[in-house]
């Protein structure tokens, strides 16, 4: 069965791209980053593509490639571009699709639309990437609450990095959202370890 999953995080720098790589390889899915804001020479699409071992995955081109490593709405303004969710169409594929967002759910795309509006327009199920740090319970539960309030289906939670069983159990029990993966800290990010990490995901 082919599915479309939108990978979002509870903040910036918590491992969405690594998790997206792991999921893409595990499912031999296609990968798509609709908006790349900054770091065009070392984009997330290039990063994921370099970590994929299977021959089935297709890396679809970004809809927007913005020059500055800033919030998409500001980077777009600097580039003289106006982002709209209507202009972002899901690529045509017969394969499962991993879509990676930019930052968290409330990241602005323009004056009125946020990342969660894009998720709704694409009709994707969400996988939330969390990481254990002081404040992560709050950030994770807030993320899940925004998804619930906006009637966006959540496939599950993935905890990325050093484990904290008390935190993870609390989030799962309070939210009622299934934990589909606990990925241990990866000291060396390469193809071998991306394949190995997929064993920690139940999807």
Buried (B, 14 or more C-beta within 10 A) or exposed (E): EEBBBBBBBBBEEBBBBBBBBBBBBBBBBBBBBBBBBBBBEEBBBBBBBBBBEEEEBBBBEBBBBBBBEBBBBEBBBEBEBEBEBEEBEBBEBEBBBBBBBBBBBEBBBBEEBBBBBBBBBBEBBBBBBBBBBEEBBEBBBBBBEBBBEEEBEBBBBBBBBEEBEEBBEBBBEEBEBEBBBBBEEBEEBEEEBBBEBBEBBEB
